Structure formats: C-alpha cells, structure tokens
Amino acid sequence: MFLEIKGIKKHFGEGDSRIEVLKGIDMEIEKGELCVLLGPSGSGKSTLLNIIGGIDGADSGYIAINGEKTADMDEKTLTLYRRKHLGYVFQMYNLIPNLNIKENVEVGAYLSDNPLDVDDLLKTLGLYEHRHKLPNQLSGGQQQRTAIGRAIVKNPDILLCDEPTGALDYATSKEILKLIEQVNRKYGNTVVMVTHNNAIEKMADRVVKLHDGRIRENCRNETRMAAEDLEW
C-alpha cells in the first residue's frame, strides 16, 4: 500500500482545555488516487493532513509512505523527505511577494532532484504569459495556480491540498479544481485534498468523511465526475 495511516491520535491543550482532535484514524490510499477528506470545521481533517505531511506529529499511530514510517525519521531526514516527496497547496497562497511568478515556481524546483520543466508547467497552468508579473498583479485564482505550480514542479509523490478553493469565488474554484484534476491525471501524483464542500467528493477516487475526530465513511467512487461538471 502506498500511503498507510494507522491508529492516528492527536490532542491539543492540557487539563480542562485538552481537546482530542483525532481519535484513532485508520485508512489507506493507493498510488495515484485523488482522495478527498471531507468534513465540517473542527472534524480533524486539516490536522490529519498536517500529520500526513510531517508538519505535525501524532500522539500515537503512524504514517507510512511506501513502507517508510515518518515517525522513524529524525528531523533532518523528515525535512529532506518533505522537500523531495511532498507538495503543499494551502488556502492562502503564501507566495513570495518580491519574486515574479516564474521565480515563485522555481523555488519549488530548487528543492527537487527531479523537477518538472518550469516553462512547460507554466503553460499547463495557463500562467506562461504572466510569468514575469509579481503576485500582486494577478487575480486570486492565478495566484492559487502559481501556488499549485510551486508544489507540483517538485514532481512530488503526494500533493497535499488544504481547502485550496476556500478563498475563491465559484467560477475560480471550478478552475482550480479542474487544474488539480488535470495535474493528478497528467503527472500521476497522489492527491489528498481537504474540503468542507460536499460537491467536491464527486471528483475523487476515494472519499473519507470525518466527524469529531473519527472516520464516519471511507468509500471509493466507481466513476469520477469531471471537475467542470460539479455544481454547488
């Protein structure tokens, strides 16, 4: 199994303020799958995503990627693993304001031993003609495309997306979802995407629904709906 998540528990705070955020998460994701983690705010989905990505540690349980347990890695090894094998797309774009669009994407390429061709990727993202502009000269959707480019140029095994359409309007959200779908199909990256939008589950291979720190449902879609056909 490509990505194995076993017995993950996580809490924040202590004493009276202690909150059990994840209460024993078990799931598996196959290589190349587009998996949606679905649930309301506070269900634990973003915390789980951060643990998968090695940004946060679990109280117990483990994450294994291609049989390698992240908990067994020292900090240097884990940092190197994140740099080489994981790509992140956040709700807020986190672009470097004084670098142009091509340079922002190149930042991701520098972290990889096997990066994608930057110019080809910019063309795929529809950003090539904007490559010399600064982030503040682009729309929100174009900035999110740049953030996706920065993550995917590393050619990561896993692309982690935390509410990538949360700050965007309906039309732009559809464009970003189409782009994530295109990236998944073209480059074969495993995609794990957090959302609270129920409509997005229809474009996924696997849908994992969380509630109150537990998995309520884990199922596969027999057929994926095209992102452009989603409505909400």
N, C-alpha and C positions, 0 to 999 in steps of 0.2 A: 504493500500500500504506500502511495506517495506521501500523503500527509496524514499522520495519525495523531489524534487528540484523545488523551486517556486520563480520566479521573481529575480533570482540572477544577480546582477550587481556588477562590480568591476572595479576600476580605479587605476592607479599608476601615481605618479607625480602630480604636480600642475602647474597652469598657462599655459605658452606656451608648457611645457613639459608634460602636462597631457595626458594620453593615456587611453581610455576606452577599457578595456580588455574583459570584459563580459558585454553584453548589454541587459540582460533580458533572463535568461535561465530557461526554464520550461521543466521538464521531470520526469519520474517515472521509477523505476527499481524494479522488483519483486524479492522476496527472492530466492536465488539460481541461479539467472541469471548470465551469463557471458556477460558483457556489454563492448563493445569497444568504446572508444571515439577517433574518427578519425579526423585528420585534419592536415594542414601544420603547420610549425613553426609559432608561433605568433597568432594562431587561438583561444587561450584561454583554451585549453584542460588541460594543467598541472595546471593552476590557478584554474580551476573548480575542479580538483582532490584534490588540497590542501584545498579548501573550504569544500568539502565533508568530508575530513579527519579532519577538525578542526584545521589544521595547519595555515590557513589564514582565515580572516573574510571577509564577503561580505559587500558592501556598503548598499545594500538593498536586500530584499528577505530572504528566509530561507531554511535550510536543515532540514528535519525531518527523523529520523530513528526510525522505529516502533512507530511513533507518537510523539517522543521526539524531540523538536527543539533544535539544538545545540546552537542557539543564546540565548536561555533562560537559559543556564547553566553558572554558574560562572566558573572562571578559574580552580579552584580545581576540580569541578565536571567534566568539559570538559577534563581535563588531565586524570582523572580516567576513563572516558568513552573511551578515545583514547586507554589507556593502556589495557583495558579489552575487547573492542569490535572491534578494528580496527587493521589490519595488513598492513604494508607498504613494498613494494619492489621498490627500486629505480634503475635507470640506472647504477649508480656506487654503488658498493656492500655495502660500509660503514660497513665492518666487523671490529671487534676489533683485531688488528694485533697480540697482545701477548696472545690471547686466542685460544685454538685449536677449531676445527670445532664443536665438541660436545658442548663445553663450549659456543661458539657463539650462538648456537641454544638454549641452556639452558637459556641464557639471556632473550629470549622471553618468555620461560616457567615461569620464576620467576614473570612475570607481569600478569599472569592469575590465576584465581581461578579454572579454569577447563582446564588445558593444556593437549595436546595430549602426548602420551608416546614418549619420545625423541628417544629411540632406534628404536622403530617401525617406526617413521617418518624418521629417518636417513636411514633405509633400503628402505623405499618407495622412498626416494630421490636418492638412489644409492650412499650414502655417508658413510655408516656404516664402510666400511673398511678403510676410510680416517679420521675417527672421531678423531684420536689423532694427526693429522697433523695441522700445522698452515696455515692460509690463503695464505701466500706467497708460500706455497708448492703445491698449487692447480692451475688448469687452470682457466681461466676466467669463463667458464661455470660451473665448480664445485663451484667456489666462489658465483656465482649467485644462484645456487641450495641451498647453505648454507643460503644466504640471504632470499630466499623463505622459507626455513625451519624455520628460526628465526621468520618470520612473521606468518607462519601458525601454529606453535606449540602453539600459544596462543589460537588456535581454535576460531579465530575472526569471527564475523558476516559478516564483509566486508573485503576483501583483495583488497587493492589499489595498482596498478602496474603502475609506471610511466616509460614508454619506457624500459621495462625490458630486451629487446633484443638489445637495441640501441648500446651497446658497444661490441657486439658479432658477430662472423662470421656466415655465413649462416647455416652451419650444427649445430653449437651450439645453434643458435637462435631457430631452429626447436626443439631441445631437450628441451629447456626451455619452449617453447610454449606447447609442449606435457605434460610437468610437470604441468604447470598451468591448463591445461585441466583436467589432472588426479586429481589434488587437488580439483578442482571445482566439479567434479563428485563424488569423494570418500567421501569428507567431507561436501559437500553441501554449502560451503561458497559462498556468493555473491561476484563476481569478477568484479571490474571496472578497465579496462586496457586502458591506454593512448598509442597511437601509431600514427605514420605518414605512416605506411606501409599498403597500401590498401589491400594486400592479407590477412592480419590477420582478417579482418572483416568477412571472411567466416567461421571462427571457433566460432563466437559469437552467442548468443541467440538474443542480441539486438545490433544494430549499431547506434550510434549517431554521425553524421558528423557536425563538427563545422567549421565555416569560419568567420573570422573577428568578433569574439565575439558573434556570433549568431548560433543557430541550423539551419542548412540547410536541414537536413533529420534525421528522427528518425524512424527506422523500425526494425521489427523482422525477423530473418531468419526462414523460415519454417523448414529447416533442417540444422544442423550444420555440416560443413565439419571437418573431423578429422584433428588435427594439423599436423600429419605426412604427410598428403596429400597436404598441402599448398605448393605453388610454387611462387617464385618471382625472 
